[in-house]
Amino acid sequence: MLCLRNVDYSRDGMKILQEINMTFREGMSYSILGPNGAGKSTVARILMGELKPTSGQVLLDGKDITGLDVTERAKLGISMAWQEPARYEGIKIREYLTLGGKLKVKEDEIKEALELVGLPYELYAERLMDKTLSGGERKRIELASLLLLKPRYTILDEPDSGLDITAGELIENLLSEFKKAGATVILITHHEEIAGKTDFAYFVCAGRVVKKGFSREVVEYYRKTCGRCLFLEGSP
């Protein structure tokens, strides 16, 4: 079980997160839902170890891992698909997916992962990672790499960002595949239709957890609450 306990995060004297408490249980899918600037990606980066909380703890199976960095957490089975994928150039996509051959996977597993994210194996396995790849293609390649890694906890930061209208179907397929592998998925999004595909949701606004519960209930609350806020902001 992965947990955040009383996590605060401040930067340049400004509070970004306040009293964040979240629990992510094995084999379930979660969404962290909220408007742009709510602090969702900051939560993801703290879970992954890229950022350290100002106060509070990150716990894995009851053990405090707050001080561990990204690499150390990856070794414990926590992985993340960043909103903007890292740009590796000059290597074949197959090499990227297999960590230069260090990840021992069968050829049919590579084919299955690529095709599940909408990239034909015959066209992409031997293709170079270079400037001819679009942002959406890079995002799909990174998602395929997570499928092959089979982490215990998968954090997806705005996985639909930069993708086309098939993003909803792709996310649904990914959630299904990760669930089959027994992984816990933590999905960061501001789209309620994407959040609605998960089991459980946290609604974050202004750096706080406003509501938590079954995703459909939280999505409905989010729709009503954020819709009202936007209406008031647009009022004269």
Residue frames relative to the residue before (quaternion, step in Angstrom):
aa qw qx qy qz dx dy dz
M 1.0000 0.0000 0.0000 0.0000 0.00 0.00 0.00
L 0.2107 -0.7695 0.5958 0.0922 3.57 -0.92 1.00
C 0.0022 -0.8335 0.5495 -0.0576 3.58 -0.76 1.04
L 0.2050 -0.6918 0.6705 0.1727 3.49 -1.37 0.46
R 0.0730 -0.8153 0.5744 0.0025 3.58 -0.77 1.03
N 0.8498 -0.1561 0.0584 0.5001 3.55 -0.63 1.25
V 0.2289 0.8128 -0.5001 0.1922 3.56 0.96 0.92
D 0.0510 -0.7432 0.6670 0.0097 3.53 -1.00 1.02
Y 0.0044 -0.7824 0.6221 0.0289 3.55 -1.18 0.54
S 0.0368 -0.7947 0.6055 -0.0228 3.55 -0.84 1.07
R 0.0379 -0.7770 0.6278 0.0251 3.54 -1.19 0.63
D 0.8424 -0.0054 -0.0498 0.5365 3.56 -0.86 1.07
G 0.7222 -0.4639 0.2364 0.4554 3.54 0.98 0.91
M 0.6357 0.5134 -0.3282 0.4740 3.60 1.28 0.00
K 0.3796 -0.7194 0.5352 0.2278 3.58 -0.89 0.96
I 0.1963 -0.7912 0.5736 0.0805 3.57 -0.69 1.16
L 0.7831 0.0779 -0.0239 0.6166 3.57 1.05 -0.86
Q 0.0602 -0.7983 0.5991 0.0109 3.55 -1.08 0.78
E 0.8698 -0.0804 0.0251 0.4861 3.55 -0.89 1.10
I 0.2001 0.7925 -0.5441 0.1891 3.57 0.79 1.04
N 0.0270 0.7680 -0.6374 0.0554 3.54 -0.80 1.12
M 0.1426 0.7796 -0.5926 0.1439 3.56 -0.63 1.15
T 0.1225 -0.7735 0.6188 0.0609 3.55 -1.17 0.70
F 0.0897 -0.7922 0.6036 0.0100 3.57 -0.88 1.01
R 0.1847 -0.8227 0.5348 0.0549 3.55 -0.39 1.29
E 0.6567 -0.5472 0.3662 0.3677 3.53 -1.21 0.66
G 0.8607 0.2138 -0.1500 0.4369 3.53 -1.12 0.81
M 0.6270 0.5163 -0.3508 0.4661 3.60 1.25 0.14
S 0.3237 -0.7145 0.5739 0.2351 3.55 -1.29 0.25
Y 0.1192 -0.8007 0.5870 0.0036 3.54 -0.97 1.00
S 0.1321 -0.7472 0.6363 0.1392 3.54 -1.24 0.44
I 0.1976 -0.7039 0.6668 0.1444 3.52 -1.25 0.66
L 0.0797 -0.8467 0.5226 -0.0599 3.49 -0.20 1.42
G 0.3397 0.7373 -0.5436 0.2132 3.55 -1.05 0.72
P 0.6263 -0.5453 0.3899 0.3980 3.59 -1.22 0.31
N 0.6738 -0.4580 0.3759 0.4415 3.57 -1.29 0.19
G 0.8031 0.2695 -0.2086 0.4888 3.57 -0.96 0.87
A 0.4716 0.7049 -0.4287 0.3112 3.60 1.25 0.09
G 0.5818 -0.5814 0.3799 0.4231 3.61 1.21 -0.46
K 0.3656 0.7730 -0.4603 0.2387 3.59 1.30 0.09
S 0.7063 0.4530 -0.2709 0.4717 3.59 0.80 -1.00
T 0.5804 0.5581 -0.3737 0.4604 3.59 1.16 -0.51
V 0.6095 0.5334 -0.3418 0.4767 3.59 1.04 -0.75
A 0.6550 0.5196 -0.3072 0.4546 3.59 0.92 -0.95
R 0.6934 0.4851 -0.2806 0.4529 3.57 0.87 -0.94
I 0.6237 0.5067 -0.3373 0.4904 3.59 1.16 -0.54
L 0.6243 0.5299 -0.3378 0.4640 3.60 1.02 -0.75
M 0.7176 0.4521 -0.2426 0.4709 3.57 1.00 -0.89
G 0.5193 -0.6672 0.3987 0.3552 3.59 1.21 -0.37
E 0.4367 0.6863 -0.4699 0.3428 3.59 1.25 0.14
L 0.7576 0.1920 -0.1150 0.6131 3.57 1.17 -0.69
K 0.2764 -0.7335 0.5935 0.1826 3.57 -1.16 0.63
P 0.4858 -0.6756 0.4594 0.3107 3.62 -0.86 0.86
T 0.5487 -0.5874 0.4790 0.3527 3.56 -1.19 0.55
S 0.7601 -0.1051 0.0593 0.6385 3.54 1.17 -0.72
G 0.6177 0.5286 -0.4120 0.4115 3.56 -1.25 0.42
Q 0.3921 -0.7342 0.5231 0.1833 3.55 -1.33 0.11
V 0.2193 -0.6814 0.6730 0.1863 3.49 -1.42 0.43
L 0.0806 -0.8218 0.5639 -0.0086 3.57 -0.67 1.14
L 0.0713 -0.7633 0.6408 0.0420 3.56 -1.08 0.80
D 0.8253 -0.0947 -0.0008 0.5567 3.56 -0.54 1.24
G 0.7299 -0.4492 0.2198 0.4660 3.55 1.03 0.87
K 0.6259 0.5308 -0.3338 0.4638 3.59 1.28 -0.14
D 0.4466 -0.6936 0.5024 0.2590 3.57 -0.95 0.90
I 0.0154 -0.8088 0.5875 -0.0234 3.59 -0.59 1.17
T 0.2480 0.8196 -0.4895 0.1648 3.59 1.26 0.32
G 0.7336 0.4453 -0.2369 0.4554 3.58 0.95 -0.83
L 0.5530 0.6304 -0.3987 0.3712 3.62 1.22 -0.16
D 0.4061 -0.7194 0.5094 0.2410 3.57 -1.06 0.76
V 0.7706 -0.3665 0.2509 0.4570 3.58 -1.33 0.00
T 0.6781 0.5039 -0.2949 0.4465 3.59 0.85 -1.00
E 0.6682 0.5014 -0.3005 0.4602 3.56 0.93 -0.89
R 0.6661 0.4847 -0.3078 0.4761 3.58 1.01 -0.74
A 0.5948 0.5578 -0.3604 0.4531 3.58 1.10 -0.66
K 0.6457 0.5227 -0.3171 0.4575 3.59 1.02 -0.78
L 0.6687 0.4772 -0.2866 0.4929 3.57 1.23 -0.49
G 0.6304 -0.5826 0.3229 0.3988 3.58 1.27 0.07
I 0.5450 0.5680 -0.4253 0.4467 3.59 1.18 0.51
S 0.0479 0.8020 -0.5913 0.0694 3.59 -0.71 1.08
M 0.1602 -0.8037 0.5706 0.0529 3.54 -1.22 0.52
A 0.2402 -0.7026 0.6492 0.1651 3.52 -1.17 0.75
W 0.3166 -0.7870 0.5029 0.1659 3.56 -0.39 1.28
Q 0.6266 -0.5439 0.4039 0.3852 3.56 -1.21 0.54
E 0.7501 0.1780 -0.1126 0.6268 3.58 1.12 -0.75
P 0.3377 -0.7811 0.4828 0.2066 3.63 -0.21 1.23
A 0.5525 -0.5883 0.4752 0.3505 3.55 -1.17 0.65
R 0.3396 -0.7645 0.5182 0.1782 3.58 -0.99 0.84
Y 0.0371 -0.7765 0.6280 -0.0357 3.53 -0.24 1.34
E 0.1118 -0.8204 0.5604 0.0209 3.57 -0.79 0.99
G 0.8230 0.3338 -0.2103 0.4086 3.53 -1.26 0.57
I 0.6602 0.4320 -0.3386 0.5126 3.59 1.22 0.20
K 0.5535 -0.6006 0.4512 0.3596 3.55 -1.18 0.47
I 0.6110 -0.5658 0.4075 0.3748 3.55 -1.15 0.65
R 0.5997 0.5598 -0.3559 0.4476 3.61 1.05 -0.73
E 0.6559 0.5094 -0.3080 0.4642 3.60 0.96 -0.87
Y 0.6373 0.5250 -0.3227 0.4627 3.56 1.00 -0.85
L 0.6881 0.5022 -0.2821 0.4414 3.58 0.88 -0.98
T 0.7602 0.3537 -0.1922 0.5099 3.58 1.07 -0.67
L 0.4609 -0.7005 0.4310 0.3333 3.59 1.27 0.32
G 0.6923 -0.4887 0.2625 0.4615 3.52 0.97 0.96
G 0.7191 -0.4322 0.2371 0.4898 3.55 1.18 0.60
K 0.5162 0.6571 -0.4140 0.3611 3.60 1.26 -0.15
L 0.6812 0.4292 -0.2728 0.5266 3.57 1.15 -0.65
K 0.2340 -0.8073 0.5311 0.1071 3.56 -0.42 1.24
V 0.1951 0.7635 -0.5861 0.1885 3.56 -0.26 1.32
K 0.5239 -0.6315 0.4740 0.3195 3.54 -1.20 0.55
E 0.6404 -0.5527 0.3769 0.3773 3.54 -1.23 0.56
D 0.6591 0.5063 -0.3272 0.4496 3.59 0.99 -0.72
E 0.5890 0.5499 -0.3710 0.4615 3.60 1.21 -0.43
I 0.6237 0.5187 -0.3321 0.4812 3.60 1.05 -0.77
K 0.6538 0.5163 -0.3074 0.4598 3.56 0.93 -0.92
E 0.6679 0.5087 -0.3009 0.4522 3.58 0.89 -0.94
A 0.6650 0.5087 -0.3076 0.4520 3.60 0.94 -0.91
L 0.6632 0.5019 -0.3080 0.4619 3.60 0.91 -0.89
E 0.7152 0.4551 -0.2720 0.4554 3.56 0.83 -0.94
L 0.5955 0.5602 -0.3714 0.4400 3.58 1.13 -0.52
V 0.7213 0.3925 -0.2480 0.5140 3.60 1.10 -0.63
G 0.6281 -0.6072 0.3146 0.3713 3.57 1.25 0.35
L 0.5856 0.5452 -0.3836 0.4613 3.59 1.19 0.50
P 0.3895 -0.7410 0.4927 0.2378 3.63 -0.45 1.14
Y 0.5383 -0.6647 0.4288 0.2907 3.56 -0.78 1.09
E 0.6783 0.5220 -0.2939 0.4255 3.59 0.85 -0.99
L 0.7191 0.4448 -0.2434 0.4752 3.58 1.10 -0.68
Y 0.7978 0.3692 -0.1543 0.4510 3.59 1.06 -0.68
A 0.5638 0.6433 -0.4081 0.3192 3.65 0.96 -0.65
E 0.7819 0.3153 -0.1585 0.5138 3.59 0.93 -0.89
R 0.4691 0.6909 -0.4364 0.3347 3.58 1.28 0.03
L 0.4717 -0.6747 0.4911 0.2848 3.58 -1.10 0.67
M 0.4203 -0.6256 0.5887 0.2923 3.51 -1.25 0.59
D 0.3012 0.7458 -0.5409 0.2459 3.57 -0.31 1.24
K 0.7659 -0.4128 0.2523 0.4234 3.56 -1.32 -0.04
T 0.5560 0.6055 -0.4025 0.4027 3.61 1.23 -0.15
L 0.5843 0.5693 -0.3766 0.4390 3.59 1.23 -0.28
S 0.3903 -0.7057 0.5399 0.2412 3.57 -0.97 0.84
G 0.6665 -0.4875 0.3742 0.4221 3.55 -1.28 0.23
G 0.6457 0.5259 -0.3144 0.4557 3.56 1.04 -0.77
E 0.6387 0.5146 -0.3243 0.4712 3.58 1.03 -0.76
R 0.6423 0.5149 -0.3235 0.4666 3.58 0.97 -0.84
K 0.6326 0.5265 -0.3335 0.4597 3.59 1.01 -0.81
R 0.6685 0.4957 -0.3030 0.4643 3.59 0.93 -0.86
I 0.6294 0.5272 -0.3336 0.4633 3.61 1.03 -0.76
E 0.6540 0.5063 -0.3198 0.4622 3.59 0.94 -0.83
L 0.6364 0.5178 -0.3247 0.4705 3.59 1.02 -0.78
A 0.6275 0.5267 -0.3300 0.4690 3.60 1.04 -0.76
S 0.6363 0.5377 -0.3308 0.4434 3.58 1.02 -0.79
L 0.6419 0.5151 -0.3243 0.4664 3.60 1.05 -0.71
L 0.6080 0.5508 -0.3516 0.4509 3.57 1.04 -0.72
L 0.6935 0.4718 -0.2724 0.4714 3.58 1.00 -0.83
L 0.6295 0.5501 -0.3318 0.4370 3.59 1.10 -0.66
K 0.1452 -0.8300 0.5187 0.1447 3.58 1.15 -0.74
P 0.1096 0.8223 -0.5501 0.0963 3.63 0.69 1.01
R 0.5811 -0.5514 0.4542 0.3898 3.57 -1.26 0.26
Y 0.7914 0.1191 -0.0320 0.5987 3.55 1.00 -0.90
T 0.0972 -0.7968 0.5963 0.0100 3.55 -0.76 1.10
I 0.1265 -0.7839 0.6059 0.0496 3.57 -0.67 1.12
L 0.0939 -0.7974 0.5961 0.0097 3.58 -0.69 1.13
D 0.1423 -0.8157 0.5585 0.0502 3.57 -0.31 1.26
E 0.8146 -0.1966 0.0696 0.5412 3.57 -0.38 1.32
P 0.0243 0.8638 -0.5031 0.0100 3.62 0.76 1.00
D 0.6596 0.5057 -0.3094 0.4620 3.60 1.19 -0.45
S 0.4705 0.6900 -0.4364 0.3348 3.60 1.27 -0.18
G 0.8274 0.1996 -0.1650 0.4983 3.58 -0.83 1.00
L 0.6047 0.5459 -0.3643 0.4513 3.57 1.28 0.02
D 0.5557 -0.6187 0.4435 0.3341 3.57 -1.27 0.31
I 0.7883 -0.3560 0.2313 0.4453 3.57 -1.32 -0.24
T 0.5974 0.5611 -0.3692 0.4381 3.61 1.25 -0.16
A 0.3690 0.7727 -0.4637 0.2274 3.62 1.28 -0.01
G 0.6398 0.5494 -0.3329 0.4219 3.59 0.93 -0.85
E 0.6699 0.4859 -0.2867 0.4826 3.56 0.94 -0.90
L 0.6271 0.5389 -0.3301 0.4553 3.59 1.03 -0.81
I 0.6656 0.4998 -0.3086 0.4604 3.60 0.86 -0.96
E 0.6352 0.5301 -0.3270 0.4567 3.58 0.98 -0.83
N 0.6589 0.5021 -0.3023 0.4717 3.60 0.96 -0.85
L 0.6451 0.5216 -0.3188 0.4585 3.58 1.00 -0.84
L 0.6425 0.5226 -0.3246 0.4569 3.58 0.91 -0.89
S 0.6484 0.5213 -0.3084 0.4612 3.57 1.00 -0.85
E 0.6801 0.4951 -0.2917 0.4552 3.60 0.91 -0.92
F 0.6625 0.4948 -0.3116 0.4683 3.57 0.92 -0.88
K 0.6308 0.5346 -0.3321 0.4539 3.57 1.04 -0.79
K 0.6225 0.5405 -0.3331 0.4576 3.60 1.00 -0.81
A 0.7049 0.4538 -0.2516 0.4835 3.57 1.07 -0.80
G 0.5227 -0.6649 0.3933 0.3607 3.59 1.30 -0.04
A 0.4597 0.6976 -0.4371 0.3332 3.59 1.27 0.26
T 0.3622 -0.6726 0.5971 0.2449 3.52 -1.30 0.47
V 0.1706 -0.7948 0.5777 0.0731 3.58 -0.81 1.03
I 0.0921 -0.7605 0.6420 0.0313 3.56 -1.00 0.95
L 0.0786 -0.8453 0.5272 -0.0373 3.53 -0.24 1.34
I 0.2109 -0.7770 0.5856 0.0936 3.58 -0.73 1.12
T 0.2212 0.7942 -0.5389 0.1730 3.60 -0.69 1.02
H 0.2607 -0.7216 0.6034 0.2174 3.54 -1.32 0.31
H 0.5672 0.5747 -0.3818 0.4497 3.57 1.31 0.20
E 0.3938 -0.7565 0.4695 0.2285 3.57 -0.53 1.14
E 0.6267 0.5407 -0.3560 0.4337 3.61 1.07 -0.64
I 0.6306 0.5018 -0.3274 0.4932 3.60 1.15 -0.59
A 0.6526 0.5171 -0.3103 0.4587 3.60 0.91 -0.90
G 0.6390 0.5692 -0.3170 0.4088 3.58 1.06 -0.77
K 0.6135 0.5661 -0.3441 0.4299 3.58 1.24 -0.27
T 0.6276 0.5364 -0.3339 0.4548 3.60 1.28 -0.20
D 0.6229 -0.5626 0.4001 0.3680 3.57 -1.32 0.19
F 0.8101 0.0777 0.0505 0.5789 3.55 0.89 -1.03
A 0.1080 -0.8224 0.5578 0.0310 3.59 -1.02 0.71
Y 0.1984 -0.7104 0.6604 0.1408 3.48 -1.37 0.55
F 0.2074 -0.7562 0.6093 0.1181 3.58 -0.84 0.99
V 0.0816 -0.8073 0.5844 -0.0091 3.56 -0.57 1.23
C 0.0956 0.7744 -0.6205 0.0781 3.56 -0.93 0.92
A 0.8455 0.0246 -0.0648 0.5294 3.56 -0.95 0.97
G 0.7274 -0.4836 0.2386 0.4243 3.57 0.96 0.90
R 0.6883 0.4307 -0.2853 0.5092 3.59 1.24 0.21
V 0.4611 -0.6159 0.5441 0.3346 3.56 -1.26 0.41
V 0.2236 -0.8039 0.5437 0.0900 3.56 -0.50 1.24
K 0.7929 -0.0794 0.0795 0.5988 3.56 1.03 -0.81
K 0.0469 -0.7729 0.6316 0.0387 3.56 -1.19 0.58
G 0.3490 0.7277 -0.5409 0.2368 3.55 -1.18 0.53
F 0.7550 -0.3037 0.2631 0.5183 3.55 -1.26 -0.34
S 0.6172 -0.6303 0.3261 0.3398 3.53 -0.88 1.01
R 0.6549 0.5247 -0.3349 0.4286 3.60 0.86 -0.86
E 0.6523 0.5072 -0.3103 0.4701 3.59 1.01 -0.81
V 0.6770 0.4870 -0.2947 0.4665 3.57 0.91 -0.92
V 0.6282 0.5366 -0.3322 0.4552 3.59 1.00 -0.81
E 0.6547 0.5055 -0.3158 0.4649 3.59 0.94 -0.84
Y 0.6427 0.5109 -0.3119 0.4781 3.58 1.01 -0.82
Y 0.6445 0.5297 -0.3060 0.4587 3.56 0.97 -0.91
R 0.6497 0.5317 -0.3124 0.4445 3.55 0.94 -0.96
K 0.6984 0.4648 -0.2687 0.4734 3.57 0.90 -0.95
T 0.7013 0.4852 -0.2792 0.4413 3.59 0.87 -0.98
C 0.7161 0.4340 -0.2638 0.4788 3.59 0.78 -1.01
G 0.6008 0.5563 -0.3574 0.4493 3.57 1.09 -0.63
R 0.6576 0.5019 -0.3026 0.4734 3.56 1.01 -0.84
C 0.6383 0.5292 -0.3275 0.4530 3.60 0.99 -0.86
L 0.6716 0.4957 -0.2981 0.4630 3.58 0.91 -0.91
F 0.6189 0.5409 -0.3373 0.4590 3.55 1.08 -0.73
L 0.6778 0.4928 -0.2876 0.4637 3.58 0.94 -0.98
E 0.6378 0.5302 -0.3275 0.4526 3.58 1.04 -0.80
G 0.7127 0.4493 -0.2540 0.4750 3.57 1.10 -0.67
S 0.5326 0.6387 -0.4063 0.3787 3.55 1.28 -0.13
P 0.5202 -0.6425 0.4512 0.3362 3.61 -1.06 0.63
